[in-house]
Amino acid sequence: MFKKENSLFIIALVLIFVAVAGVWFLSKQKTKSHESEDIASVSHIKGNPNAEAKLVEYSDLECPACASFHVLLKPLLEKLGDNISFEYKHFPLTSLHPKAISAAIAAEAAGKQGKFFEFHDWLFENRSEWIDSKNTEVVFVKQAEKLGLDTVKFKADLKAKSTREKVLADRDEALKLKLNGTPSFFLNGEKMEFKTLDEFVRQIAEAIGVSSDDLLVTEPKAESEEGKNKAN
């Protein structure tokens, strides 16, 4: 009788262990799933997210052509206001720009504190300050401090796996779209093809229903850069 009860007790312990292990495993899987969903759900949008006209840019923060287009886009988006939704996505061309991913990660780290576009603008407008630096992290942290960010959290987010994964998720999306140059633009889901700035502005004006004459801007100097993207 004692042996039978002892056997039942051991079986019960095994079943409890299996049940607990199963719950732990499922909770870990759900956590990973939620983390992936959180990474995918992070978007950087200017303007009106519900606007009918939606402009998406795949860009490289170390790219001179992208920096030149930034000079155009910033005032253009200010003029368009709530008439457009502009979304920024990362497409670092690592074969050409070795610091592009670290800059993108820094922008994402700032974004975790609500300052993505402020950091994004600074990166484009002060390129030599960080591109020429031997220690970009020090420069990025100083800028984060100037923007009023929690630098302890910023430093942690620079090293966080989820921050890097967001950048790589954008890059992988660009590769699936077979993009090979930056900046690349999509307007209402269609890849924009243009040879001049006037064509670029005209297409946006038509999508919004305004005259392109109302959206006069300065011609960017650099041409679009192309290169094979090497995974980092």
Secondary structure, DSSP 8 states (H G I E B T S, - for coil): -HHHHHHHHHHHHHHHHHHHHHHHHHHHHHHHHHHHHHHHH---EEE-TT-SEEEEEEE-TT-HHHHHHHHHHHHHHHHHGGGEEEEEEE---TTT-TTHHHHHHHHHHHHTTT-HHHHHHHHHHTHHHHHS-S-HHHHHHHHHHHTT--HHHHHHHHH-HHHHHHHHHHHHHHHHTT--EESEEEETTEE---SSHHHHHHHHHHHHTS-GGGG-----SS--EE------
